[in-house]
Amino acid sequence: MDLRRIKKIEDAFYHAVANTLLFQVKDADLTGLRVTHVAVTPDLSLARIYYDLPEGKVREPQIQKALRRSAGYFRHAIAAQVNLKRMPKIEFFYDETVEMEKNVEAIFERLNEEKKMK
């Protein structure tokens, strides 16, 4: 499948999930959840939705359970916003890259402080 088409579908899914989280979901467990990116397989059979939490991985098991519980709702909400013949299966994953980025930044800050002390 054309990579540009997949990218457009991923962008459409990203916006649909973000809009659904902001304006439609009333589940208190999902408050503060931020979608970081979406990856769709080339055959459009699976959409992986990656998310981040402001407080880090503390509530991740609780969030994962709530997302599994509401996966059908998200699939229906996305289908209403994105026009596809066949709707992919949806999976949610905690995006650890944001946490890793914070750790790398902290290491660089420490190195800069040590360098200034010399």
C-alpha positions as CSV (number, residue, x, y, z in Angstrom):
1,M,0.0,0.0,0.0
2,D,1.1,3.5,-0.7
3,L,3.0,5.0,2.2
4,R,1.4,8.4,1.8
5,R,-2.0,6.8,2.1
6,I,-1.0,5.0,5.3
7,K,0.4,8.3,6.7
8,K,-2.9,10.0,6.0
9,I,-4.8,7.2,7.7
10,E,-2.5,7.4,10.7
11,D,-3.1,11.1,10.9
12,A,-6.8,10.7,10.6
13,F,-6.8,8.1,13.4
14,Y,-4.7,10.3,15.6
15,H,-7.1,13.2,15.3
16,A,-10.2,11.0,15.7
17,V,-8.8,9.4,18.9
18,A,-7.7,12.8,20.3
19,N,-11.1,14.3,19.6
20,T,-12.8,11.3,21.1
21,L,-10.7,11.6,24.2
22,L,-11.3,15.3,24.5
23,F,-14.9,15.6,23.8
24,Q,-16.7,12.3,24.1
25,V,-15.1,10.0,26.6
26,K,-16.5,10.4,30.1
27,D,-14.5,7.6,31.8
28,A,-12.6,9.2,34.7
29,D,-9.9,6.6,34.4
30,L,-8.9,8.1,31.0
31,T,-8.4,11.7,32.1
32,G,-5.0,13.2,31.3
33,L,-4.3,10.6,28.6
34,R,-2.5,12.0,25.6
35,V,-2.2,10.3,22.2
36,T,1.4,10.5,21.0
37,H,1.2,8.8,17.7
38,V,-0.6,6.1,15.7
39,A,0.9,3.3,13.6
40,V,-1.2,1.4,11.1
41,T,-0.1,-1.8,9.4
42,P,0.2,-1.7,5.6
43,D,-2.7,-4.1,5.2
44,L,-4.9,-1.9,7.5
45,S,-5.6,-4.8,9.7
46,L,-4.2,-3.3,12.9
47,A,-3.9,0.2,14.3
48,R,-1.6,0.7,17.3
49,I,-2.4,3.8,19.3
50,Y,0.4,5.0,21.5
51,Y,-0.3,7.2,24.5
52,D,1.4,9.1,27.3
53,L,0.4,10.1,30.8
54,P,1.5,13.4,32.4
55,E,2.4,11.6,35.7
56,G,4.4,8.9,34.0
57,K,3.8,5.2,34.2
58,V,2.2,5.3,37.6
59,R,-1.4,4.7,36.4
60,E,-0.5,2.7,33.3
61,P,-2.1,-0.6,34.4
62,Q,-5.3,1.1,35.3
63,I,-5.3,3.1,32.0
64,Q,-4.6,-0.1,30.0
65,K,-7.5,-1.9,31.6
66,A,-9.8,1.1,30.9
67,L,-8.6,1.3,27.3
68,R,-9.2,-2.4,26.7
69,R,-12.7,-2.0,28.2
70,S,-13.5,0.9,25.9
71,A,-11.7,-0.4,22.7
72,G,-15.0,-1.1,21.0
73,Y,-16.2,2.5,21.8
74,F,-13.0,3.9,20.3
75,R,-13.3,1.8,17.2
76,H,-16.9,2.9,16.6
77,A,-16.0,6.6,17.3
78,I,-13.0,6.4,14.8
79,A,-15.2,4.7,12.2
80,A,-17.7,7.6,12.5
81,Q,-14.8,10.1,11.8
82,V,-12.6,8.2,9.3
83,N,-14.1,6.8,6.1
84,L,-12.6,3.3,5.6
85,K,-14.1,0.1,4.0
86,R,-12.8,-2.1,6.8
87,M,-12.0,-0.8,10.3
88,P,-8.7,-2.1,11.7
89,K,-8.4,-3.8,15.1
90,I,-7.2,-1.3,17.7
91,E,-4.5,-1.8,20.3
92,F,-3.3,0.7,22.8
93,F,0.3,0.9,24.0
94,Y,2.0,3.1,26.6
95,D,4.6,5.3,24.8
96,E,7.8,5.0,26.8
97,T,9.8,7.3,24.4
98,V,8.6,10.4,26.3
99,E,9.9,9.0,29.6
100,M,13.2,8.0,27.9
101,E,13.5,11.5,26.4
102,K,13.1,13.0,29.9
103,N,15.8,10.7,31.3
104,V,18.2,11.6,28.5
105,E,17.6,15.3,29.0
106,A,18.3,14.8,32.8
107,I,21.6,13.1,32.0
108,F,22.6,15.9,29.6
109,E,21.8,18.5,32.3
110,R,23.9,16.6,34.8
111,L,26.8,16.5,32.4
112,N,26.5,20.2,31.7
113,E,26.5,21.0,35.4
114,E,29.6,18.8,35.9
115,K,31.3,20.4,33.0
116,K,30.6,23.9,34.4
117,M,32.1,22.9,37.8
118,K,35.4,22.0,36.2
